[in-house]
Each structure stands twice: as C-alpha cells, then as structure tokens.
C-alpha cells in the first residue's frame, strides 16, 4: 500500500509540473488517503504482532 501511495505522489508531482492542477490535487488526495490507511494498518499490525501467547509453564 505504501508503494501505491508513493506512486500517486509521483503522479501528483509530475502533473503539477506540467500544469494539470486538478489531476495533481486528486492524485495528492489519493496518496494522502493511502498513506494514512497504510499507517493505520502498520500500527495495528505492530501491536498485534507484539501480543504473544503466554510462555509455557
């Protein structure tokens, strides 16, 4: 998902350089949304991975 966010960010930068403001704004919004979703899933996976089972007695 991070790869998709970076791809949309690159598309936004290229569109902004060539003057396509609407496409750049839309691509930026999509990149920002994907990055936030990536961060949320990363934090959830981080906490779920730290929860281990109790050690055997």
Sine and cosine of phi, psi and omega as CSV:
sin_phi,cos_phi,sin_psi,cos_psi,sin_omega,cos_omega
0.00,0.00,-0.57,0.82,0.05,-1.00
-0.90,0.44,-0.58,0.81,0.03,-1.00
-0.88,0.47,-0.64,0.77,0.04,-1.00
-0.92,0.39,-0.63,0.78,0.02,-1.00
-0.89,0.46,-0.68,0.73,0.03,-1.00
-0.91,0.41,-0.63,0.78,0.03,-1.00
-0.88,0.47,-0.71,0.70,0.01,-1.00
-0.92,0.39,-0.55,0.84,0.06,-1.00
-0.91,0.42,-0.66,0.75,0.04,-1.00
-0.91,0.42,-0.66,0.75,0.06,-1.00
-0.88,0.48,-0.66,0.75,0.02,-1.00
-0.90,0.44,-0.66,0.75,0.00,-1.00
-0.91,0.41,-0.69,0.72,0.01,-1.00
-0.91,0.42,-0.68,0.74,0.02,-1.00
-0.90,0.43,-0.61,0.80,0.03,-1.00
-0.92,0.39,-0.61,0.80,0.02,-1.00
-0.90,0.43,-0.62,0.78,-0.03,-1.00
-1.00,0.06,0.00,1.00,0.12,-0.99
1.00,-0.02,0.24,0.97,0.04,-1.00
-1.00,-0.02,0.99,0.12,-0.11,-0.99
-0.90,0.43,-0.65,0.76,-0.03,-1.00
-0.91,0.40,-0.69,0.73,0.01,-1.00
-0.93,0.38,-0.63,0.78,0.01,-1.00
-0.90,0.44,-0.66,0.75,0.01,-1.00
-0.91,0.41,-0.67,0.75,0.01,-1.00
-0.91,0.41,-0.69,0.73,0.00,-1.00
-0.91,0.41,-0.59,0.81,0.05,-1.00
-0.91,0.42,-0.67,0.74,0.03,-1.00
-0.89,0.45,-0.67,0.74,0.02,-1.00
-0.91,0.42,-0.68,0.73,0.01,-1.00
-0.89,0.46,-0.67,0.74,0.01,-1.00
-0.90,0.43,-0.67,0.74,0.01,-1.00
-0.89,0.45,-0.72,0.69,0.00,-1.00
-0.90,0.44,-0.59,0.81,0.01,-1.00
-0.92,0.38,-0.65,0.76,0.03,-1.00
-0.91,0.42,-0.67,0.74,0.04,-1.00
-0.90,0.44,-0.66,0.75,0.05,-1.00
-0.87,0.50,-0.71,0.70,0.00,-1.00
-0.89,0.46,-0.67,0.75,0.01,-1.00
-0.89,0.45,-0.72,0.70,0.01,-1.00
-0.91,0.41,-0.58,0.81,0.03,-1.00
-0.90,0.43,-0.71,0.70,0.00,-1.00
-0.91,0.42,-0.66,0.75,0.04,-1.00
-0.88,0.47,-0.71,0.71,0.01,-1.00
-0.91,0.41,-0.58,0.81,0.02,-1.00
-0.90,0.44,-0.72,0.70,0.00,-1.00
-0.95,0.30,-0.58,0.81,0.02,-1.00
-0.94,0.35,-0.54,0.84,0.03,-1.00
-0.96,0.29,-0.47,0.88,0.00,-1.00
-0.98,0.22,-0.35,0.94,0.02,-1.00
-0.98,0.18,0.96,-0.29,0.01,-1.00
-0.97,-0.26,0.08,-1.00,0.07,-1.00
-0.99,0.15,0.32,-0.95,0.02,-1.00
-0.93,0.37,0.58,-0.82,0.02,-1.00
-0.92,0.40,0.55,-0.83,0.00,-1.00
-0.92,0.40,0.56,-0.83,-0.02,-1.00
-1.00,-0.01,0.00,0.00,0.00,0.00
